[in-house]
Amino acid sequence: MVNAMTAMLEPLIKQITMLADELDSACKNDAERLLHAAAVYMRSCGSEQPELERLIPDLGSMLRCEGTTSKAARQRAGAYYTPPMLVGFILDHTLDLWLAENPDCEPTVLDPSCGTGRFLLAAGRRLVRRHISRTGESESAAWRHVGPLLLGLDSDQIATAWLAGRIQSLAGGDHAAATGIQTTDALGEEGIRNCRADIVVGNPPFGSPLKQASDAEAARLAMKALGGRVGPYTDLAAIFLGHARAAVNDGGFLAMVQPLSVLASRDADQVRAALLETCTPTAAWASGKRIFDADVFTCAVVFKKGPSPRECHVSRFRDLPAHACGSATIGTGDRSWSPLATAAMGFPDVPEFQDAGTIGDIAEATADFRDQYYGLKQAIIECGPSLEDGVAPVVTTGVLDSARCYWGDRPIRLFGQLWNRPGIVMSSLDTSMQEWATARLVPKLMLPTQTRTLEPVLDLDGRWLPSVPIISITARRLSDLPRIAAVLACPLISLLALHRCLGTARSPKAIKLSASDVLSLPTPADEAAWEAGARAFVLAQQTQDQAERDACLLQCSEHMLTAYRVEHGAIESG
């Protein structure tokens, strides 16, 4: 049955394969879906892997990354399908620009995570067309010429074998055309460090090295190659990007698909700094939609190899097909590159404002960890209508809104259970946890993270015990707490926070600040307006009427925009 089915499908598969290489992006996707369906059908009928490999081109991406393997398995591997339009955008801003600047030269193109060669084959087709237009040679002759310019690395032997075979086939069976395709660990001793190319592109695997035991050694080598300049939770894709910068020839281009978090995560700080030491960012792409079936949002930054100026003006693009959405400036001292993607997420640019310092000048902030969270489990109880002595009400982000704590009015989920009025019996905590809890039960400002806007809540009596991930802010002067609350309630500061940390929260449109991030936020120049904003915030927190609270918070925002000397209509909703 299998043989008969193979004989029936083989001519059709060959026709679809030929067409898939020539069709535009939309039709190409349809062709590839047909091939994938054929592969799945043949597998279900018992066709052996070698037979599938012979018949189904791009088998590696289709079966490994696109449908036969579960989404969970693809996520564990960090392997995802790159849409042709995104491949096209990256090549437009790397290969085509290089060719425009070097019209009499031929580039080498490297993909250090090539898989079955989406980037390399697309680059090859562009170079083949260029060669034919210049020489008039046949397509197979052009591929014999272009093939050795394509350099691919991947640890997947099946994928590299297929890619090499595909290039050989296009070159009329010439094995020499595919000498640049190697089966190797790109981050290992024989990987990227031994390569040099004019163009380096790709879609490397995503994921934290610490979560993937198989990548541990590769991560160690990568860290060594980068001078130890990666954090322990740096995404594997960022390690590829930082590692690849050394492989780009002077004047060449580098661009890789990355998770959005790479633009701002603290663990990738040093990777970003290393890139700016030798490269200049020229363009950036991002999307407010999930382009892959990964549970992350993605971006791509294009770099040109060469000394970076103090300020780099980067063209921004969004969505697919990509269209321009202005530009952003990245300075060599900027910790975050989030402005490269904010427009793609629908956020306006931060307007000019006047500041007179930072929150860190007048306050301290603390963000607790999971140890503190789990340390409360042994002491939690459900409280009655009135709190007993020695019991502290514990709050989470779910019961905090701007200027309001809903403890006792909203249920709280802790330790897999819903609580109506959760409290912590202080005497039931161990000694270290008692010390921690006592340090938190002081006059403070509580700031939830993972929120769409900053939502500060005053705790002037030191009554509430904050749980992870709430940031606790204490002021050197008690009178400064309402002033800091007014700063954090200002829409300008929420927008600024988004521009500094975009992509680090669970949602790309949420704000996730660290304690140090909070302390770096600016305070306003106009003291009188600042004080008026603080008074409005206090009134908002004192009232029990929601409409009145909203009105007070609006007044607070208006006063604070005045305090920063920003026009009230300058910030649009994102």
Order of alpha helices (4+ residues) and beta strands (2+ residues): alpha-alpha-alpha-alpha-alpha-alpha-beta-alpha-alpha-beta-alpha-beta-beta-alpha-alpha-beta-alpha-beta-beta-beta-beta-alpha-beta-beta-alpha-beta-beta-beta-beta-beta-beta-beta-alpha-beta-beta-beta-beta-alpha-alpha-alpha-beta-alpha-alpha
